[in-house]
Amino acid sequence: MKGSEGLLATAAAAGVDICFANPGTTEIPLVEAFDQESGVRAVLGLSEGVVTGAADGYGRMTGRPALTLLHLGPGFANGIANLHNARRARTPIINLIGEHASWHQSADAPLNSDIESLARPVSGWVGRTTSASTAASEFAAAYLAALRDRLPATLIAAADHMWGQGSMPVEVPAAPDRPQVDEQRVAEIAKVLSSGRRPVLLLGGQALENPEAIRTAVRIAAKAGGEVLAERGSARVERAPGIPPVRMLPYFPEAMSATFEGFSDLILVGARTPVSFFGYKGQPSHPLPDGVKVHELADADADALHALAALAEATDSAAEKLPKAKRPEVTAPTGALDADAIAAAIVLTQPENAIIVNEGVSSSAAYPAIADAAPAHCELSQTGGAIGMGMPVATGAAIACPDRAVINLQADGSAAYTVQALWTQAREKLDVTTVICSNSRYRILDEELRRAGIDDPGAAAASMTSLADPALDWLQLARGFGVDATRATTGEELRTALSRAVTESGPHLIEAVL
Amino acid sequence: MKGSEGLLATAAAAGVDICFANPGTTEIPLVEAFDQESGVRAVLGLSEGVVTGAADGYGRMTGRPALTLLHLGPGFANGIANLHNARRARTPIINLIGEHASWHQSADAPLNSDIESLARPVSGWVGRTTSASTAASEFAAAYLAALRDRLPATLIAAADHMWGQGSMPVEVPAAPDRPQVDEQRVAEIAKVLSSGRRPVLLLGGQALENPEAIRTAVRIAAKAGGEVLAERGSARVERAPGIPPVRMLPYFPEAMSATFEGFSDLILVGARTPVSFFGYKGQPSHPLPDGVKVHELADADADALHALAALAEATDSAAEKLPKAKRPEVTAPTGALDADAIAAAIVLTQPENAIIVNEGVSSSAAYPAIADAAPAHCELSQTGGAIGMGMPVATGAAIACPDRAVINLQADGSAAYTVQALWTQAREKLDVTTVICSNSRYRILDEELRRAGIDDPGAAAASMTSLADPALDWLQLARGFGVDATRATTGEELRTALSRAVTESGPHLIEAVL
């Protein structure tokens, strides 16, 4: 069989079932192979930021890598920003980049460029096919790397290797389990916890995706007289009435540091030492009060579930009763909309098992603050700060979980980066409801100007934060891409629109005017 | 003054007057500095592909670098594809990438990434600021590199260096002139031309942007009994009734090779040895018939004008009468639209001195085939194959030349990459008319499937070339971004719509339904 067919058959046999694609001429042999290999379904995106962001959303929900199919260096480059987010989310993805035929590369044809240099900053693994007959095993290496590293892996596939005959599918080796934290480390942390001081466990990554991990952490903290916090910008956080609420770290460094006041020891469980999103004059990179000692139980790669279970045993917390959780009370929003009203409307209308994709930017914090009042759901956040992830990640999450409702809480400025994702939502008839927080501003930049002491920016600076002239008409944009759309200016209207959107099948967009 | 102010004052003094921008928090000091330095105007784009493509269009029309202002690695990455095109177009651009404060970089905050690795493939020069007081001279180095190399130059500006005091504007040294071709080379080529065989001059780059260079080349060829051809995918081609028509090389390698049949010697004047856009089985990378000898008069960096003048003198062609040019006859299109009809409608309605931005892809060749019948104009083409350049380049060209009409002949699939450019056209009230060639397909991929022998692709492959389900509603998309829009299904309707669009001020979009 052809190299492209051996590669796709290898992918299908390994359980890869989706390829988010924006192909060009060099990818024609792979495009054709989708008709030979029914195990992998191709989903078209109008631009590569949609493709890679969708693969991120898919991978966050399934833990399995989706393929992306991209067109040489420039096509890949368009997808880098959302791969940056995927790298921060630790999402396995396998990028297939079509490349000129091997014998044509030295001619430096117009689309030729240094693909490796572009790929390395967002890939845990970068490789090239070397022939048709080895393409399947080269794919297997990329697959293994993506799962082992939980990062995007990038395979550059030359067109002649994909057209060439002599390929055979290969069996993909099993990915290694996450490394387990050693007993010594667990014993050390147990000692810290039993020292009678006031510890805080900071959960990240795997620990926030697993209800039992969260319960175990809360038991450990309760026994030690401490608390549990959640890292900001997590790939996926699970919440449900049966899961203890965990407070999320705030955005700005002063507030982050204040959150840790009064604690003696910070125990990292799949989380990093807290880092300020940006460097602000007079604020440290790692905003922690003096005297807080940092201990790492499990890094982002380690088996945090096992580490927590071992720590619970070592601290005799396993049988600890879960403290009575105080859940937020949410009242139905009325009148003019603000970020709190939008969050409340979502919490009150989201169905059981919804997936919330939160790229609210300046409107993002309101939702997690009250989300413990909502039915069981998970929230996918902005992990890497590369804006334009919301709509694509929502698209990929909906492909991954066709029986769950997806609600995308979406800032308007960020939405404008990858609004093309709406077309894939329409084409695939996905149950995604996009709520545009429409303030016609880059409001986060207004806040940053104020933080820098510029309360009254001049005309030039002010114009750089305004999206008002002309205002984006989100209803026309959505309909232009084939998505049903409506506008809400009050809490009542927003709840009505949300109720309808999550009930009807197919994608909807609601412009929530702030 | 602050680093950002010294930098912008240096830019303004050097004649840089435009900054295409999509800033974030790390760029706040530069955003604020636009109010201190009125010499540089900031133009906002909704995404970075718009920003870099606009800088390409601006640089192609003025020969001067525009600034781009981009947000760390991911923001820059979104602009790489159009910088790839700018690199192929040899457009000077200065990218300013805001970066974390120098003391914050090692903390690996979420937006941290290897910016140099991303920047090198599309930049002739990459550097970093090292302090507030040196930022202006570091900018001067980037400026000089952009003009000297005629390539994007990328300066990574740390936020603390931009906020810091102690900066002073510096004077920017003059860029060196293009190197002149030596007499020996000219004499060798003159000897080839006088050998009585049948030469062809292939013009590229600078030689196609200068009417006198085209005339000189045609005189030289006439005297030698040869012909003149134009490289495909040129940054800018000038056409006017007083400029001899020059045929453009075709796209596919068989046709390219056939064009050179019967010629003995190929003389490159600012052009490269012809290269096939993609590598096709059985076709060479450089499609030339056996026996055609290639000679380089001037490479893309050399002073092609001087080289042609010297060659004209050496061959005694300077006084040669220009051969009577046969200009195409164009009849007004009627009835259903195809690529030829769209091209004809544009040729018949474009006003004097229009700028035609051609990203027609599968509809692109029809326009240059008849463009010598049009009033004086220039055409900006797809140089690097990274699609999504048309709307941004048109935007930048209109900013560069506010008194000229810009007509963007635009494929629908490519338009969907950077459709956000329409918003900047509306905001800046630019006289851009976008003609969408709306066939609801990636038609070039249909052609490539057929070339690969796949006349009847399966359902999966066929779905990868179709944009029909749902069809993009270009009128709603344009209006959503604030641009007036209309639809044309016949030649008559298209001519009416074009006449109105080029007469009225401000941007217009016409969906030409194929």
Interface residues (C-beta under 8 A of the other chain):
Chain A: A21 P23 G24 T25 T26 I28 P29 V31 E32 F34 D35 R41 A42 L44 L46 S47 G49 L72 G73 P74 G75 A77 N78 I80 A81 H84 N85 R88 H100 A101 W103 H104 S106 A107 D108 A109 P110 L111 S113 D114 S117 L118 R120 P121 V122 A159 D160 W163 G233 V275 S276 F277 F278 G279 K281 S285 H286 T383 G384 G385 A386 G388 G413 A416 Y417 V419 Q420 W423 A426 R427 I444 L445 E448 L449 A452 I454 P457 G458 A459 A460 A461 S463 M464 T465 L467 D469 P470 A471 L472 D473 W474 L475 Q476 L477 R479 G480 F481 G482
Chain B: A21 P23 G24 T25 T26 I28 P29 V31 E32 F34 D35 R41 A42 L44 L46 S47 G49 L72 G73 P74 G75 A77 N78 I80 A81 H84 N85 R88 H100 A101 W103 H104 S106 A107 D108 A109 P110 L111 S113 D114 S117 L118 R120 P121 V122 A159 D160 W163 G233 V275 S276 F277 F278 G279 K281 S285 H286 T383 G384 G385 A386 G388 G413 A416 Y417 V419 Q420 W423 A426 R427 I444 L445 E448 L449 A452 I454 P457 G458 A459 A460 A461 S463 M464 T465 L467 D469 P470 A471 L472 D473 W474 L475 Q476 L477 R479 G480 F481 G482
